[in-house]
Amino acid sequence: MIGGLSVLQISTWIIPILVAITLHEAAHAYVAWKLGDDTAHQQGRVTFNPFRHIDPFGTIFLPALLIFVRAPFLIGYAKPVPVNFYRLRRPRRDMVLVAAAGPAMNILLALAAGLLLQLESFLPAGAGAWYAETMERGVILNVLLAVFNMIPLPPLDGGRVAVGLLPRALARPLARLERFGFFILIGIMLFLPSISLQLLGREISVFDSIILPVVRFLATLILTVTGHG
């Protein structure tokens, strides 16, 4: 037991996290390579072997710590894939495709987990319960990663998609936010609820009000499409 959780319980989180985060990065690398930038290919990152994408802290330690302390949220990351957008054949268009590849991979993985969940009935009771929980978390975590990454704020994928699609007059100032993007995001996620409570008398949470409803809708849709009602 670790922090009140068994190794089997922890594995139902760690396996989906490992697959979701690392294959997200592999998709970026593969699409960039196909569109003309071989930077990631030269570093051996065009592979669906998750061990080539693992970041010891972001992929293993951080999610494990959040599970251990039973945090109300779960985040993690793999080693970012290096992409030289100027080596892409059509930089503005291809930047959108490379950025969108990660979230698209997560939606495909969520669909795959939903389909694989059908195999639960062929397994013994104990193994079936573990398998079902792992696949269900695979659906939810992949949808969460896809939705979160599509927030239109660089350096998240959604921010790079927005930079590629917006008129240049709007794209340039948005692109300049990239170096501050994570600090802005952390501030919105962590401090907006308490600030809004003090100023407005009620909490405003981007996660609860926007991200979570979209995640629930998409996860429910995927489970319905894959035959789980």
Residue pairs with C-beta under 8 A, 6 or more apart in sequence:
2 10
2 68
3 67
3 68
3 69
3 70
4 70
5 67
5 68
8 130
10 64
10 67
11 130
11 134
12 130
12 133
12 134
12 137
13 63
13 67
13 74
13 137
13 141
14 60
14 63
14 64
14 67
15 134
15 138
16 113
16 134
16 137
16 138
16 141
16 142
17 59
17 63
17 74
17 76
17 141
18 50
18 54
18 59
18 60
19 50
19 109
19 138
20 106
20 109
20 138
20 141
20 142
20 145
21 53
21 58
21 59
21 76
21 77
21 78
21 145
22 50
22 51
22 52
22 53
22 54
22 59
22 78
23 48
23 50
23 53
23 105
23 106
23 109
24 78
24 102
24 103
24 105
24 106
24 145
24 149
25 45
25 53
25 78
25 79
25 80
25 81
25 102
26 45
26 46
26 47
26 48
26 50
26 52
26 53
26 81
26 105
27 101
27 102
27 104
27 105
28 40
28 81
28 83
28 98
28 99
28 101
28 102
29 40
29 41
29 45
29 46
29 47
29 81
30 46
30 101
31 97
31 98
31 101
32 39
32 40
32 81
32 83
32 88
32 94
32 98
33 40
33 41
33 46
35 88
35 89
35 90
35 94
35 97
35 98
36 87
36 88
36 89
36 94
37 83
37 84
37 85
37 87
37 88
37 98
38 87
39 82
39 83
39 84
39 87
40 46
40 81
40 82
40 83
43 82
44 52
45 52
45 53
45 79
45 81
45 82
53 59
53 78
53 79
53 81
54 60
54 78
54 79
55 77
55 78
55 79
58 76
58 77
58 78
58 79
59 76
59 77
59 78
62 75
62 76
62 77
63 74
63 75
63 76
66 73
66 74
66 75
67 74
73 207
74 141
74 144
83 98
85 91
85 94
85 95
85 98
88 94
88 95
88 98
92 164
93 164
95 160
95 163
95 164
96 160
96 161
96 164
96 165
98 160
99 157
99 158
99 160
99 161
99 164
100 157
100 161
102 146
102 149
102 157
103 145
103 146
103 147
103 149
103 150
103 157
103 158
104 146
106 142
106 143
106 145
106 146
106 149
107 142
107 143
107 146
107 218
107 222
109 138
109 142
110 138
110 139
110 140
110 142
110 143
110 146
110 218
110 219
110 222
111 222
111 225
111 226
112 138
113 135
113 136
113 138
113 139
113 142
114 135
114 139
114 222
114 223
114 225
114 226
114 227
114 228
115 226
116 135
116 138
117 132
117 135
117 136
117 139
117 223
117 226
117 228
118 226
118 227
119 131
120 128
120 131
120 132
120 135
121 128
123 131
139 219
139 222
139 223
140 215
140 219
143 215
143 218
143 219
143 222
144 211
144 215
146 218
147 211
147 214
147 215
147 218
148 156
148 211
149 156
149 157
149 158
150 156
150 157
150 158
150 161
151 158
151 159
151 185
151 211
152 158
152 159
152 161
152 162
152 174
153 159
153 177
153 181
153 184
153 185
154 160
154 162
154 163
154 174
154 175
154 177
154 178
154 181
155 178
155 181
155 182
156 181
156 185
159 174
159 177
159 178
159 181
162 171
162 174
163 171
163 174
163 175
164 171
165 171
166 174
177 184
188 206
189 206
189 207
192 204
192 205
192 206
193 203
193 204
193 205
194 203
196 202
196 203
196 204
197 203
223 229
